[in-house]
Amino acid sequence: MRWEADNFLKWTEMPWWLRWIVCLIPIGVGIAGLAAGRFWVWVWAIGGLLCLINLFLTWRDVLDYLQHRGK
């Protein structure tokens, strides 16, 4: 059986635009739930956590590009 963190690590290696699509899906579901009169805390928590992780990864990529580190 594979460890579930392996799948998450593959998510962090996706291109930046695909990572943002993946992390904004729960936010979109949360907005649709708010429009329907429901507030799902778990959807907002998952979306917020993924957005924070994605912000960190994007900021790291930007700094690597600007400072010419890595490649």
C-alpha positions, 0 to 999 in steps of 0.5 A: 500500500502506498503512503498517501503523502506520495500523492500530495508530493506529486501535487506540489510538483505540478505546474503553477497554473494546475496547482492553482486550479486544484486549490481553487476548486474547494473555494468554488464549492464553498462559494456555491454552498454560500449561494445556496445558504450553507456554510461548510467549514471543512470546504473552506478549511481545505481550500484555505490550506491548499491556497496557503501551501500554494502561495508558499510554493509560488513565492518560492518559485518566484524567488528562485527565478528572480535570484537565479537559483536552482538551474 
